Amino acid sequence: MPDLSVDFAGIKSPNPFWLASAPPTNSGEQVMRAFDAGWGGAVWKTLGQPIVNVSSRFGSVDYGDRRMIGFNNIELITDRPLEDNFREIEEVKRHYPEHAVIVSLMVETKEEWKDIIQRSIDAGADGLELNFGCPHGMCERGMGSAVGQEPKVCEEITRWAMEYSDVPVIVKLTPNVTDITVPGRAATRGGADALSLINTVKSIIGVNLDEGVIEPKVKNKSSNGGYCGQAVRPIALHMTNQLAQDRQVDIPISGIGGVETWRDALEFIHLGAGTVQVCTAVMHHGYRIVRDMIDGTERFMREKGFETIDEMVGRALPSYDDWGNLDLNHEIIAKIDEDLCIGCQKCVAACHDGAHQCIHVEEGTRVPYIDEAECIGCNLCMYVCPVPDCIKMVEVDNGKDSMTWNEYTAAKERGEDVEHPGKSTHQTHF
């Protein structure tokens, strides 16, 4: 059997699947049920000076019968007494010593950081996560993303934590920045043992048009919140890749953002994450989804010959490059399976109105055809087609040698007579 156990910055866990700091980790009873279900670790809902949360708190983006594709919350940190939280952390570690318990923290002053770090460690925390990412409510008070957006402050508070902590310190980053490597480097300079990302994206989930009020409503008002769920995964993957590729960020990464299945989790791991944190999917489906993550990962590892999680960490990183280094002479075209085609002609509309006008229908026929000379291999038709595998993208041997834009421009600057790379199309159909 493959070994799913991990050692993340000194924090040991039976598997890389952790609950993110959020409502699913609000209490000891919840965390213990999660560990019984199979989760390897949990990041406790952020502790600080307890606040009063509002009602309502959540909003959702739905698509057809797909619920919670995107999710928004205006909930803040713990509203429970710190004494209750610390007592339950100690109880969880007593009953589940092999599982990872990381405590998320957010306070203001240096003395407050010193006190809450020591109390967390005394309660048995295996690690700490500094919440420099919350994009609503707390940032207006100088905490959360207000710290993550200021590199000097991020570095300074990280140094405080490293001074006071004798357990690993993870810095949780906000995506609400222009360049994620800036706070990532700041936390690294501050001595952080690891990074986690992304926290939620600052957002407004929608407007109730009947009442003219922003959702989710709190009486007749609302506020911006944090966006999460499957819709943010591409953003999170990109930022994870950016940090994993950065030579100035040489510490482990915990990936967060839109993870719902084992495939989602392994995408983060392949882009450099050593552990993966999950929130929204658990709020939607419950703790049981971890069984799919464990079973699917074990099956994938057996099929691919991986013995440990570490062997997969960063596997996809070498495939990333700047656009100017991509082969412009690589060519694919669309192929339609006539036997599978239902004649809906969605591909025709998409290609003519949104792409390159290379899919046509002859009068009196049902199945469209591809003008291969005009097809530039954009993939749009494949994605709008409602029938699985009806349209496939097929590689074409065009007899051209590999040529990137950077190679082409360099050759032109040297005065060489080189053919312009890429496929020339004329779009003669109207």
Buried (B, 14 or more C-beta within 10 A) or exposed (E): EBBBBBEBBEBBBBBBBBBBBBBBBBBBEBBBBBBEBBBBBBBBBBBBBBBEBBEBBBBBBEEEEEEBBBBBBBBBBBEBEBEEBBEBBBBBBEEBEEBBBBBBBBBBEEEBBBBBBEBBBEBBBBBBBBBBBBBBBBBEBEBBBBBBBBBEBBBBBBBBBBEBBEBBBBBBBBBBBEEBBBBBBBBBBBBBBBBBBBBBBBBBBBEEEEEEBBBBBBEEEBEBBBBBBBBBBEBBBBBBBBBBBBEEBEBBBBBBBBBBBBEBBBBBBBBBBBBBBBBBBBBBEEBEBBEBBBEBBBEBBEEEEBEEBBBBBBBBBEEEEEEEEEBBBBBBBBBBEEEEBEEBBBBBEBBBEEBBBBBBBEEEEEBBBBBEEBBBBBEBBBEBBEEEEBBEBEEBEEEBEEBBBBBBEEBEEEEEEEEEBBBEBEEEEE
